[in-house]
Amino acid sequence: MVLVIARFFEVVTAHRKTWIIAFSMASGLTLALIPGATLLWFLFFIPLMLARTNLAALFGIMALGRIFTNLIDPYAERLGYYFLTRDFLYEPMGRFLSLHFVGWLRLDDSLVFGGFLVGVAGWPLFFLFFSLIVRMFRNFAVPKIRIFFQFLGAKIPPLGKLGRELAKPEIFGGHL
């Protein structure tokens, strides 16, 4: 169990640049806000899988975001309904949705459109928030976790190798 937790932290902080991890986390939260199994979700998901992102951070935040999405969905649906019923969007959205292939995006559904709006509009804020979180994690939590695993490795012989490996600065935490 301790090894699994250590491997997760190692993978999440594997990239040396903070913005890569923050980009993955913000994209995971955006994917969590867009309802799954829609073509719109897959149009965001597939390029993220092909790009060089931190997939552990993407999937971790997407899974955690799915837990809390139920709290945001009623507001996202109201927002989507508000924008879909406005007069200034009625004709352009009608023309856009009458195009072939666009109907499969399900943008005429207020929940999908609201989740899309909240996710895309909130992505810069999510990125800044997760960038701050990753920097704080690297500056404050990583040294304490490193000391804990060194102590644990010294006291429990089978975990000695794990403690020595995590004590290396290039393995766990990386550089800012």
Secondary structure, DSSP 4 states (H G I P E B T S, - for coil): -HHHHHHHHHHHT-SS-HHHHHHHHHHHHHHHHSPSSSHHHHHHHHHHHHSS--HHHHHHHHHHHHHHHHHHHHHHHHHHHHHHT-HHHHHHHHHHHTSTTGGGGTTTSHHHHHHHHHHHHHHHHHHHHHHHHHHHIIIIIHHHHHHHHHHHHHHSGGGHHHHHHHTSTTTTT---
